[in-house]
Amino acid sequence: SQTIHQWPATLVQPVGSPLSLECTVEGTSNPNLYWYRQAAGRGLQLLFYSVGIGQISSEVPQNLSASRPQDRQFILSSKKLLLSDSGFYLCAWSVLGTGELFFGEGSRLTVL
Amino acid sequence: GENVEQHPSTLSVQEGDSAVIKCTYSDSASNYFPWYKQELGKRPQLIIDIRSNVGEKKDQRIAVTLNKTAKHFSLHITETQPEDSAVYFCAGGRDDKIIFGKGTRLHILP
């Protein structure tokens, strides 16, 4: 069966520090991969999605970036965090063409 | 791009009554409309979805309707139970790009 792992689960970082959140999927090949951010009152905001290795689509201009170095690995990064980057980050995967998203357990980021 | 609006942001219903959550979308090319439930502290999970070639879909106590002309879709929960208390998200999209609404916090009152 397919599983998705996301880490770290909780992160407290100072403003201006770098960020790296990692997500891996097991049990499937060539998944679509997504990063969403959940902030209070803003629902699930799509940040990045990828339909293949090295193919990244950015949805919201910001100081975050994403990379997909391997088929089942998706990384969210920042060189310098802002206070507004605080939130709950969710990685998700789907099978191409089906639409249904399977979410990871999330990473709660607090920027101080 | 797609924009999904969801109403209401908060909904309280008496246990046993029905709950309705409504969403609108902007991109007429969107063809997939899922609904997710997120319980406190947990990840969102799909509860029902509908594609643009279908007008209505039902699964036990939950149903979704889609009006392509008006570009709106709704979630209906009948005979609500305490375990239905959660945040519900509608979403819409195509080509595997799914945009979510802001969510509805549903409270089931005893």
Interface residues (C-beta under 8 A of the other chain):
Chain A: N32 Y34 Y36 G41 R42 G43 L44 Q45 L46 Y49 V51 S57 E59 L90 S94 L96 G97 G99 E100 L101 F103 G104 E105 G106
Chain B: G1 Q6 S9 Y32 P34 Y36 R43 P44 Q45 L46 D49 F89 A91 G93 D96 K97 I98 I99 F100 G101 K102 G103
